[in-house]
């Protein structure tokens, strides 16, 4: 199916503040100051350098309007050096102390790996099984490009192969996702029966980060449910 990518180009106001958590240009977090609990957003893009955090601005503004304090984490995206991304997200989230971490696509993978134990995790169409994603050749070799080789060489970075993550985890995934098929999330949940999988019938990959989509109310509901 053809994916609706409109949210990736939609204009939205920028953050109230940008803070650094390291010396590299990509080691920054954008902040939208709200009055409620903090949700940290980790963007996707198959870990590739050409995709940055800016496409999450519509989502960040909508979440602030819904009562959240919002942080959008940027991270280093260096093909063949996956630890840079994981370490960056872990460092940024440790400094933020969010109530919930919401990661989309590759950002969902990073959220599952790097979120603090006390935070809930909402993984939106995540690349939660690197082995399966590699076999499916998602984005023409994205997993191998990210890792610098096949996933068997880095089992420590494959969420499905790790010990169960402490805390609350919910996955939201469209059944017609043409970028990360829902079977990738189903594989993760098969190994983690304590994880809740919310399937969105007929939904694609980008609607879960689009405040103008028909499924946005479901995203808001699942976010709220993860706050202690």
C-alpha positions in Angstrom: 0.0 0.0 0.0 1.0 3.6 -0.5 2.0 5.2 2.9 0.6 8.7 3.8 3.8 10.6 4.5 2.2 14.0 4.8 3.2 14.5 8.5 6.9 14.3 7.6 6.6 17.6 5.7 4.0 19.4 7.7 5.0 22.7 9.2 4.7 23.1 13.0 6.1 25.5 15.6 9.5 24.8 16.9 10.4 24.0 20.5 10.5 26.4 23.5 14.0 25.4 24.2 16.8 23.2 23.0 19.3 21.7 25.5 22.6 19.9 24.9 23.4 16.6 26.6 26.8 16.1 24.9 29.3 17.9 22.7 28.2 16.5 19.3 25.8 18.6 17.2 23.2 15.8 17.3 23.4 15.4 21.1 20.5 17.8 21.8 16.9 17.6 23.0 14.1 19.9 22.0 11.7 20.9 24.7 8.0 21.9 24.6 7.1 23.1 28.1 3.8 21.8 29.3 2.2 21.3 32.7 1.7 17.6 32.8 4.0 14.6 33.0 7.0 14.4 30.6 6.9 12.3 27.5 10.1 11.8 25.6 9.9 11.2 21.8 12.5 9.2 19.9 12.2 9.6 16.1 12.6 6.9 13.5 14.1 6.8 10.0 15.9 3.5 10.1 18.8 5.0 12.0 19.9 6.8 8.9 21.6 10.2 9.1 19.2 11.9 6.6 16.2 11.5 9.0 16.2 13.8 12.0 13.9 14.9 14.7 12.2 17.7 12.9 9.3 15.6 11.5 8.1 15.0 15.1 7.2 18.7 15.6 3.5 18.2 14.7 3.4 15.4 17.3 5.2 17.3 19.9 2.9 20.4 19.6 -0.2 18.2 19.7 1.0 16.4 22.8 1.7 19.7 24.6 -1.8 20.8 23.7 -3.0 17.5 25.2 -1.4 18.4 28.5 2.1 16.8 28.2 5.5 18.2 28.9 7.4 17.1 25.7 11.0 16.3 24.9 12.2 15.3 21.5 15.5 13.5 21.6 18.1 13.8 18.8 20.9 11.3 18.6 23.9 10.4 16.5 23.0 8.4 13.4 26.3 6.9 12.1 26.0 3.8 9.9 28.1 1.0 11.3 28.3 2.6 14.7 25.1 1.6 16.5 26.4 2.2 20.0 26.5 5.9 19.4 22.7 6.0 18.9 22.0 3.7 21.8 24.3 5.6 24.2 22.9 8.9 23.2 19.3 8.0 23.7 20.2 6.4 27.1 22.1 9.5 28.2 19.4 11.9 27.1 16.6 9.9 28.7 18.5 9.5 32.0 18.8 13.3 32.2 15.1 13.9 31.4 13.6 11.3 33.7 10.4 11.0 31.6 7.2 9.3 32.7 6.8 7.7 29.3 9.2 7.2 26.3 7.4 7.0 22.9 9.6 5.8 20.0 8.6 5.4 16.4 10.0 2.8 14.0 13.7 2.8 14.6 13.1 5.1 17.5 10.8 2.4 18.9 13.8 0.0 18.8 15.9 2.5 20.7 13.2 3.2 23.2 13.0 -0.5 24.0 16.7 -0.7 24.5 17.5 2.6 26.2 14.5 3.7 28.3 14.9 4.0 32.1 13.3 1.2 34.0 10.9 3.5 35.8 9.5 4.9 32.5 6.7 3.4 30.6 7.4 2.7 26.9 5.0 3.3 24.0 6.6 1.7 20.9 4.9 2.9 17.7 5.5 0.5 14.8 8.9 -0.4 16.3 11.7 -2.4 14.7 11.6 -4.7 17.7 13.1 -7.8 16.1 16.3 -7.0 14.2 16.7 -10.5 13.0 13.3 -10.6 11.3 13.7 -7.0 10.0 17.0 -8.0 8.5 15.5 -11.1 6.8 12.7 -8.9 5.5 15.3 -6.5 4.1 13.5 -3.5 5.6 14.5 -0.2 3.8 17.0 -2.1 1.6 19.4 -3.3 4.3 18.7 -0.8 7.0 19.5 -3.2 9.9 22.9 -4.3 8.5 23.7 -0.6 7.6 22.9 0.4 11.2 24.8 -2.4 12.9 27.7 -2.7 10.4 26.9 -6.3 9.7 24.2 -8.9 10.3 22.2 -8.8 13.5 23.7 -12.1 14.8 26.9 -10.2 15.5 25.1 -7.8 17.9 22.5 -9.8 19.8 22.9 -7.2 22.6 21.1 -4.7 20.4 18.2 -6.8 19.4 15.3 -6.2 21.8 13.6 -9.6 21.0 16.8 -11.4 22.1 17.3 -9.6 25.4 15.9 -10.4 28.8 12.4 -8.9 29.4 12.5 -5.2 30.0 11.3 -4.2 33.4 8.3 -1.9 33.5 5.3 -1.2 31.3 5.5 -1.6 27.6 2.8 -1.1 25.0 3.2 -1.5 21.2 0.9 0.2 18.7 1.2 -1.0 15.2 -0.9 -0.7 12.0 -1.9 -3.9 10.2 -1.2 -2.3 6.8 2.2 -0.9 7.7 4.3 -0.9 4.5 7.5 0.2 6.2 7.7 -2.0 9.3 5.2 -4.9 8.9 3.2 -5.7 12.0 4.7 -9.2 12.1 7.9 -7.6 13.5 5.9 -6.4 16.5 4.1 -9.7 16.7 7.4 -11.6 16.9 8.5 -9.4 19.8 5.2 -9.9 21.7 5.4 -13.7 21.1 8.6 -13.6 23.1 7.2 -11.1 25.6 3.6 -12.1 26.5 3.5 -9.4 29.2 3.7 -6.7 26.5 0.4 -5.3 25.2 0.1 -5.1 21.4 -2.6 -2.8 20.0 -3.2 -3.5 16.4 -4.7 -0.8 14.3 -6.7 -2.3 11.5 -6.0 -0.8 8.1 -3.4 1.7 9.4 0.0 2.4 7.9 3.4 3.4 9.3 3.1 7.1 9.7 -0.4 7.6 11.1 0.8 6.7 14.6 2.8 10.0 14.7 0.2 12.1 12.9 -2.1 14.2 15.1 -4.5 14.6 12.2 -4.9 10.8 11.7 -7.9 8.8 12.7 -5.8 6.8 15.2 -4.4 9.7 17.1 -6.9 9.3 20.0 -5.7 5.7 20.4 -2.1 6.9 20.7 -3.2 9.5 23.3 -5.1 6.8 25.2 -2.2 4.4 25.3 0.2 7.1 26.4 -2.0 8.1 29.3 -2.4 4.5 30.4 1.4 4.2 30.8 1.7 6.9 33.5 1.9 5.5 37.0 
